Amino acid sequence: MELRQLKYFTCLYEEGSVTRAAQRLNIVQPALSMQISKLEEELGQALFERTSKGMIPTEAGEQAYRLFMPLLGELLEARQTLIHRNGEISGRINAGLIASAANQALASTLAYFVEHHPNVDLQVSYGYSQNLIDRVLAGDLDFAVINQAFQQERLNRIDLVDEELLVATGAANRLRVPAPVPLAALGGMKLVLPSRLHGLRIVIDQALAALGLEVTPHLELDDLTVIESFLRRSDYVSVLPATVLRQGLEEGALRGYPLDRPGLTRRMVCVHDSRRPLTPAAHLFVDIIGKTLATGLNAIHFYKEGASQDPDHELG
């Protein structure tokens, strides 16, 4: 039994199709079929039932998957550890990020990473949280940085940063409510928010629903940078992550107001398939982007309307 055969078997089990599994593994279909047949011959029983609808796992195939998956994960992790024992990081990373994480932290993370680890090839994709999760589970991405609101039992999660959401307006548009802003006051505001497809909107709606509140925006835009730019030129109000507002607050083009307790926060997390451990290179990249995101929060509290000006005060 070879490590290659275990990888081929688990991929075919997950995809249920020789065509899709071969594409995911980047091999030709006959090579995949041959290795599966060899594995079945060695085990003395069929692992799949070949049907017109695809490859259906047999009872033996179901049991083999349950037994092989933990072993495969441990073997791959052990191999990566031995390969990189000399301290040099190499390999390839396929990462997925929601746009707000990419806009805030990606450039500085990449600049540091490529300088210190030039032997790592990087590919970064953007997308909605759910789309990125689907690609992680399909094996297209090693990991994704998303909003916490999405749950999936096959994913391992690494918490990166908790970020306060602020009520945001253009500099000329002062709110006619006290700061901190009561959560109930959001319902009467001229709001621009992301659509319900967007992870941030899901975070906002879920948090408000838990308090028996609901908001209906006048305008929906899914690009947070476009919302930030739109606020500068309009009398609309939004609820955005603090770091998205950072530049506008520092320039004096935007105003940011804290929300009254319990407030709204989003947690950014890294997720990866529990069956495919992160490589040392991926672990390092995730650690750096997490620290970069956290660093971006440090100076923002000085620009919050109605917030403490105590230098030791941090976003909650």
N, C-alpha and C positions, 0 to 999 in steps of 0.2 A: 504494500500500500504506500503510495507516494503522496507527498504534500500537494503536488499538482492535482492529483485525482480528488483529494478532499476539497480543494478550491473549486474544481469543476463541478463536483457533485452538489455542493452547497449553492453554487450559483444557479445551476439548473433547477434545483429544488425551489429556489426563491422566484425564479422567472417563470417556470412552468412551460418553457418553450426553448427548444434547441436553438432556434434562430436568435431570440433575444439574449439567451445566455452566451452564445458565441460572440454576438456583438459587444456585450458587456465585457467579456474576457479578451476581446480583440484577437480572436482566433477563428479558423475556419470550422464549419459545422462538422465535417468528417472527423477532425482531430478530437473534438469534444465527444462525439458519439463513441469513438474508439476507446477513449479513456474511461468513459462510463461503463462500457461493456467489459473492459478489463477489470474494473472494480467489482462489478456484479459477478464476474466469473470467480474472482478471488474470494468473495464472500459467499458464493454458492447460492445466491438468490437474487431475484429481480428487485431492483430498487424503484423502478418506474413502470407504469403501464402506458404503453404507447397508444395514444388514441388520436382521433381526428381533431380533437379539441386541445391537444397538447400532451405534455408529459405529466401524468398523474402519479404522485408518490404511492407506492404500495405500503402495506403495514410495516414491512421491513425498511422501506425508505423513510417513513416517518420516524421510526426508532433510530435509524442511522443518523438522521439530521439532529435529533436531540442529543445523541452521543458525540457526534463529530464536531458540532459547533463550538463547544467550550475548548476542545482540544485544538481546533484550528486557530482560535484566537490566541491561545497560549503559545502555540508554535510560532505564529507570525510575530508576536511580541518578542519572544525569545530570539528569533532570528534578527529582528531589528536591533535589539540590544547588543548582540554580538557584532553585528556589522559596524555599529557606531561606537564600539568600546574605545577606540583611539581618540574619541572626543571630537572628531570632525563630523559635522552634520552634512548629509547629502541626501539626494533623492528628489522626489517630486511631490508637490502639494497642489491639490485641487480644492479650493476654498470657495464657499458661498457666503455672501454678506447681504443683509438688508441694506438699502441705499443709505439710510441715516448713519449706520455704522461705517460704511465705506466713505461717506463724505467727511465724517468727523475724524477718523483715525487711520484710514488706509494708507494715505500718502506717507505720513511719517513712519508708520510701521514698515512699509515696504522699503523706504530709504535706509532705515536701520538694518533691516533683515538682509537685503542684498549686499550691503557693505560687509557685514560680519559673517554671512553664510553664503558665499558666492556659488557654492556647489549645489544649491537647492534650486530646482526649477519651479516656478510659481505660475499658477493659473487661477484667476479670481473672477467669479461671476456674481452678478447682482440679481435680486429678485424679491418677490414677496416671501414672507416666512413660510407659508404652506408649500409654495413651489420649491423652495430650497429644501424643505424637509423631504419632499417626494424625491428629489434628486439625490439626497443623502441615502435614502433607503434603496434607491435604484443602483447605488454604487457609483454614480457619476461624480459625486463630491465626497471628499474625505471628511469634511465637517462643514457646518454652517453657523454663522452668528445671526441670531434671530431674537425676536421678542418672546418673552416667557409664556405668553398666553396659549401657545400651542403645546398640546400633550400627545405623546406617542410612546407606547410601552416599549418599542424596540430601540428607543434612543437613550443614550447616556447623555447627561447634562453636566456642563461645567458653568457655574455662575460667574459672570464677568463683572457686572456693575449694576447697582440700583441707581436710577436717575429720576430726579424730581421733574414733574411736568409743571410748566408755568402757563398762566394766562398771558397771552402775548398780544400786543397791539403795535401799530405804528407810533412813532414818537409824538405825533400831533393828536393822537386819539386817546384821550385820557378816560379811564373807566369812571362811571358814576356809581360805583359801589366801593365799600371799604376794602382795604387790603389788610390781612389776607382775604381773598375773595371767597365768599360762601359758595359751596358747591352747587347749592340750589339756584344761585344767581346765573349759572351758565345757561339754563334753559331760556332765559330772556335775552340772550345776547345774539348779535348778528355774527354767527359763527361760520368759519371756514375750517373744515376738518378733512382728513383722508376718508375715503370710502370704506365700506364695511369689509372689503377685501384686504385692507391694509392692517398689518399687525398692530400698529399703534391705535387705530380706531377700535380694534377688538379689545385692547387693554382698557381704553377709556370706557367703552360701553359696558364691559363686564364689571369694572369697578363701580360705576354709577348704578348699574342695575342691582348690585349687592346692597346699595343704600336706598333702593326704591326710587332712583332718579333716572331720567332719560333726557337726552338732548337731540334736537333735530337741526342739523346745520343748514344754512341757507345755500352754501356752496361746498362742493366736495372736490378736492384735488389730492392726488396720491403722491405727488412729489413734494417732500417736506421743504426742499430748498425753494420750490416755486411758491409754496405757501408763505415762507419767510419773506421772499421778495415781494409778494402781493401785499402783505401786511404793511410794508413800507409805503405803499402807494394807495391805500384804501382806508376805509373806516371799519373794516372787518376785525374780528377778534378770533384768536385760535388758542388751542391748548397744545403745546409742543414741548419736546424734551429740552432741558436747559442747554445742552451742548449745541443743539441745532440753532439756538438763538444767540450763541456766544458772540459771534462777530458783530451782529446787529446791535446787541446791547453795548458792546465796547465802543462802537462807532457813534452811539447815541441815536441811531436810526429806529430802534425798537425799544419798547418798554416791556418788562417782564414782571408779573405780579404773582406772588405765591398764593396757593390755594389754602383755605382754612382747613383745619383738621377734619377728617383724617388725610386730606390731600390726595393727590394722584401720583403714582410712580410707575415706571416701567423697569423691569429687570431684563437686561440683555444677557443672553446665555449662548454658549457654544454647544451644539448638539452633534453627535456622531453615532453611527450605527453601533449598537452594543456588540454586534458580532464581528466588527472590524476595528480593532484597537487603533488609536492614533499612533503614528510613527513619532520618533523623537523630534523630527523636523516640524511636524504638525503641532505637537505639544508646545514647542518653543514659539511658534508663530502665534498660537492662541494666547500664550502667556503674555507676549509682547503687546498684542492688540488689546488685551484686557487692561494692561497697565496704561496704555495710551488713552483708552477711553476714560479711565478713572482720573488721569491727569487733567483731562479736558474739563473736568468739573470744578477744579480748584478755585478759579478766579471769578466764577460767575456770580457768586452771592453778593459781590459788591455792587452789582448793577440791578438788583431786584428792588422794585418799588415797594416800600413798606417793610423791607427785610432788615434784619440786624446788620449793622455795620461793624460788628465785632470781627476782627481778623480771624479769630478762631472758629467762627461760626461756619458750619458746612451745610451743604444741601441735605435735606432729610429724605 
